[in-house]
Amino acid sequence: AIESSKCVGDSLRLLEREILKLPDDLRAGLDQAAIFCPELITKEHKIMFLRCEQFNVDLAAIRLAKYWNTRIELFRGAAFRPLTIERMSDEDRKEMSIAFVRLLPDTDGTGRCNIYVDPRVLEGKEYDNERMVRAAWLILHEALETESTQQKGIVFLVFLEGALLRHFDRTLVKHIANSIRGILPVRVSAIHMFYAPYLFEVLFDVVSLLLGDRLTKRIKLYSDDKKTELHDKLIDFGIFPSRLPTDLGGGLEFVDGKWKNCDPKDCIKGSA
């Protein structure tokens, strides 16, 4: 949808009407938010859901209501405060430090935020699934602070080289996928999956079931590409080598919980 001020204004008015039509149980979380944190239910907040559903006000109202029900279920009292990494609870910091889901700095050449997923980091880790989902929510909320990402969507980069069956947590994937599918105001533009082992081909039907048809159609697989060939293909999507992790032959290294540009000499091992 074209975002003229008239389109946005009209859509916001229609959205309010659709919210009032929702069943009381579906609207319960949103009603609580209106009482306990009205400062969070801003025009900008509602526009995120309209953008996610391409200004279909019926779907945006349902997603907004489901979002607040799930937000309260996941974060309890903290749901009524801004959801930011800086404000996360101490008990969630362990799961965040595992870095299963990581937001790459800035946006790509199309204005989309890119999120890097590496299931191998789960090796030998003990974690709580609910806290991992909360960590993913915080990362996604950080991405949504960028207006162009709200408008154009998020791109996931999933690194699967060396991934084993024990790294595939079906419950965790299901919870995060469910949050993206119909709850968070997130549009998924593409899911790039790199160097999936044979095991993944066996599990692809399971992954498709967990992700749903809509997300599965956005998967792009890269199996035998050399790094230079991979870079050429990703450039077509506005994703340049300089903003790729070293695992993908790029110039970003994750150190002490942060992405850092690495010296080209130190990145040679990642560019083979």
N, C-alpha and C positions, 0 to 999 in steps of 0.2 A: 504494500500500500504506500501511496505517496503521502509523506508526512507534512502536509500543509497545516498551518495553525488551525484552520477551520476543520479539517479532518480530525485532528487530535481533539479539539474542543468538543465536536459533535460525538466522537467516540467515547470520551470520558462521561458525557451526560448519559449516553445510552448504556454505558457500563454500570453506572449507578442504578439504573432501572433494572438491569438484569440481575444485579446483586440482590436487590430486594425481592426478586422472584424465586431465589434459591430456597430450598428447604431449610428449616431452622437448624437441623443437625449439620448440614454441609456448611452453613454460614456461621457456626458456633465460634470457631477460632477467630474469624475476621471480626465478629462482634466483640470478642474479648479484647482483641488488639485495639479496636476503636475506643474501648474504655480505658485500658491500661497504658497504651502507647500511641495515642492519636497522632503524635508528632512523626511517627514512622509511616503512617498511611497517607503519604503525600501524593500530589498529582504525578510526580516523577516516578513514584513507586508503582502506581497503577499503569502508567505508560509502559513500563517494562513488560507487563503481562499482555497489554495490547500489541506491542511489537512482537512478542513471542508468538502470538496467535495471528499475526498479520492483520490486526485490527478486526478480527472476528469477535465481537463483544460477548456473544454467548459463551464461546470457549474461554475467553479471557476471564470472565466472571467465575467460571467453574475452576479454572487453574488457580486464580487468586484465592478462592475459598479453600481449596485443597492445600495450597501452600501454607496458609496460616494454621490449618488443623495439624499439618505435619510438622511445621516449625515448632509449635507448642509441644507436640508429642516428643520431638527430638531434644529440644533445648530447655523444656519446662520453663522455669521462671526467667531464664536468660533470653527466652524468645522475645520478651518485651523490651529488650535493649538492642542497640545496633549490633548486627552480626559481623564482627570484624576479627581478623587474626589477632590484633592487639588486645582485644577484650576476651579472648578465649580463656576458658577455665584452666587451671593448673592440671586437672586430671586429663584434659584433652591434649596437652602438649606432647605427651609421649607418642600418641598416634599421629599427630601432625609431623613429628620429627622423623617418622618412618619414611615420609615423602613418597608414598605410593602415587599420589596425584600432585603434580607441581605446575604452577603457572609460570610460563616463560615470560621474560621481561618485555614490556612494550607490546605492540601489536605487529602483525605481519604486514605485507605490502598491500593487503586488501582492507586493513583496519580491523581484522579479527584478532582476538586473543587466542593463543595456542596453549593447550594444556598437555603436558607430557606425563605419560603413564608407564611405569616400569614395574611389572608384577614380581620381578626377581628380588626386589627389596624386601618382600615378605618372608624371604628365606630365614628360618630360625627365629622369627619375631613372634612374640606373644602380643596380641592386641585384642581390643574389644570392638566388635563389628559396629555397634552403635556409635562409638567414639570415632571410628574411621569414617563413617558416613557423615558425622558432624564436621570432621576435618574437610571432607570433600565439599560440603556445603559452604564452608568458609572460603575455600579456594574459589569456588564458582561465584560466590558473592563478590569477591575481589575482582574477578574478571568482569562482572556485570557493572562495575563502577565506570567502565569505559562505554560511552554512549554508542560508538560505532559497533561494538560487540553486541549490544542489545539489538541493534538494527540488522546486523549482518550474520551474527551467530558466532559460535565457538568452534575451533578445529582441535580435535584430539590427535595426538601423536603417540601411538602405543608401540613400545619397543619390546619385542618378544624373542629376540635371539637368546638362546640358552634357557628359555622358560620351560619349566617342567610341570607335570601334573599337580605337584604339591603347591605350586605357585598360583594355581587357578582356584580362587575362592569364590565358588558359585554364589554363596549367600551374599557376600560383599558386593559382587558385580550386580546381582539382582537388585539390591537395595539402592545402589547408586543409579542404576539404569531406570528404576521406577521413579526416582526423584526427578530425573531429567525428562522422562517421558511425559509426565502429566502434572508435575508439581512446581518445580523451579521454573522461573521465566527464562529458560535457556533454549536457544535454537542451536541445534547441532548442524553445522554446515558439512563437515566431513570427519570421518574417523580413518586416519592413515595408520595401517598396521604393518610393522616392519619385521622381516625375517622370522616369520612364524615357523616353528618347527612342525614336523609331520604330525605331532600330537594335536596341534591346533586344527588341522584339517579334519581329524577325527571328531574334535569337539565343536566344530563350527556350527553344527545344527543346534547344539546346546546353547552356544553363545547367541545364535540368532533368536532362539526362543527367549532367552533372558533379555535381550536388547529390544525385541519386537521388530516388526517388519520395517517400520519407518526408519529406525536407526540402522538396521542391517543394510538397507539400501545405500547408506552413506559410507559404508566400509570400502576402503581401497587397500588392496593387499600388494605388498612389495616383498618378493621372496628371494630372488637371486640377483637383484640389482647390485652392481658395484656402486660404491659411494658416489662417484662422479655422475653415473647414470641416475642415481636416486636424486641427487641435487638438481639435475636438469629437469626432472619430472616435478619436483616440489616447487621449483621456481615458477612453473606454470600456474601454481596456486598462490603465488605471492609469498612463498616461504623460502627465504634465502639461507644459504649455508651459514652465514655469520650468526644466525639466531637458532641454529640447531645444536643440540647437545653433542658432546664429543663422541658418544656412542654411535651417532649418525654421521660422524665425520665433520661436525660443525665446530664452532668456536666458543661454545658455552660449556662451562664445567660447574657442577653442583658441589659447592664446598661450604661446610658449616651452615647448612640450611639456606644457602643463597646461591643464585646463579652468578657466575663471574666469567668475564671474557678471559680466555686463556691465551697465552703466547703461542703463536703458530708453531714454534719448534716443539712445544709441549703437547700439541694436538696431533702430531704426526701419527701416533698410534691409533687415533680415532678416524683417520682419513684413508685408511688402507682400502 
